[in-house]
């Protein structure tokens, strides 16, 4: 296992406050130039039409210069509690998207790592819900950290594990297939263009190694822990891949192993779907579909930023966006059946680390 890279302060990449990065992929025609701007060049406008299966947010998620936000210094870490016997407490981490500094601070605050970034939680269990890269400055540093913590936690009698997010699928596809056209169902698209449109960072691609690719391709898509069903996306699309947790994870891994660009694109497209649990009437029923099939009494997911689930993001003119209340913790909704963990770190929100179970 390679050692974690970049455990010191991560260099921030320059971004523009009005730089529009679609929240999740547009199916991009092969002749459309990617919108990740070359320094000094003007970024072309994103396509207007949404393909079948794409679920947009109310507005595209911006990439915000983290220098514009208040950085909180964590003075002292509180040791994570451990049980009298067996495994310790359970924690989950929302979407990281390359924000290594914020991740380190959040893990220290919970006592899961020490001041040097080493595992300090004994037999505790830590689950990452996916989306380690893209948009932020050090996605590979995040992956290296999670890989290293996995080894350190296992040595201490606990564990650190991770789920597959749609951005892992996107980065794998961009590396494997590049600009090879895929049949998107709404025209021709490429993984390379989609990756760039969704905040792909050249520095991550340059540092991507076989060990990272192997690690990402072996991640589970769905798991259950202490009666919590853990997924990345707030979608029922997992049901398309099997009627048990083992079947879903096997199908996803087999799809990636076959290395078929169209199959991988369809998998990625389904993982980008969202908001299945948001509607007050149909949302609880959608959650129950998953719980009845895979088990558990509550689902815990990332993927959809909490401000969007709460409807606190302003309209297209941006009115009210600056005045929305900050995200302070996970969002419990769908009649208490779902917990959202994406605090919106890419939009100056909060990178969430939460101990489970939590109150409704």
C-alpha positions, 0 to 999 in steps of 0.5 A: 500500500502506498503511503499517503501523499500531501499530508501537509497543507494542500496547495489550492488551485485558482478558480473563478467565482463564476466558473460554472461546472455542471453538478453532474455530467452533461452528455457532451457531443464529441465535438464540444470542447471541455469547459475546464478552462486553460489558464488565461482562456475563456471557458465555453458555455456548457450545453443547454439540453439535458440528456435522458437520465441526467438529473440537474440541480436547481443551479449548477454547483459552483467551484468556490475559491476556498480562500474566500471562506473562513478557515477554522483552526481545530485546537485539540482532538478528542479521542474517538470512544471505543467499545468495551469489546469488539469493534468501536463506534461507527462514523461516516464521511460525506463527499470530499472532492479533493479538499484534503485540508478540510478532510484532515481537520474534520477527522482530527476534530472527531479524534479519528486521526492525530496531529500527524494525520495518523489513525488514532481511533483504535477499533472505530469504524470509518466509512467514506461515502465516495467522491474523493476527487474532482473540483478540489485541489488534491483528489489523489492526496485524498485517495492516498490518505484513505488507503493509508488509514485503511491499513492503519485502522486494520492494524489497530483492530478497527477499519476504514472503508470506502464506497464507489461514487460517481466521480470515481467512475468518471475518473476511471472512465476518463483514464481508461477510455479518454475521448472514445465516443460512447452511446449516451442515449442522447447523442455522442459523449466521451468520458474525457469531456464529461470529466472536465465538465465536472471539475476534473483536475489535471494534477489528479490525472497526472498523479494517477497511478495503477494502485489508485485505479485498482483501488477505485475499481474494487470499491463496493457500491452499497453496504450495510453497517449497524442497520444503516444502508450506506450508498453514495447516491440518493437514487433507486438505480442500485435496484437495476444491478441486483436484489442483494448487496452482494449482487449489486457489488459483484455486478458493478465490479464485473461491469468495470472488469469487462472494460466496455465503454458503453456499459461503464457510461451507463453505470456512471449515468445511473450513479449520477441520478439523485433526489429520489428521496426528496419529495415529501410524498414519494421520497419515503416510499423510494427509501423503503424500496431500497431498505426492503430489498437490501436491509437496514432501517435507514439509508445514509448517502452523499452525492446531493448537497444538503443546501439543494435538498433543503431548497435553500439555494437561490434562484437562477439570478442568485438571489438569496444564495449568500443569505442561506443558513450554513450547513452545520450537520447531516440532514435527516429527511424522508420521514426520518428514513434518510440521512444526507451527508454531502455538506457542499464542501465545493460550494463553501459548505462543510465537509461532514464526518458524523458518528452513527446512529444519530437522532432524527 
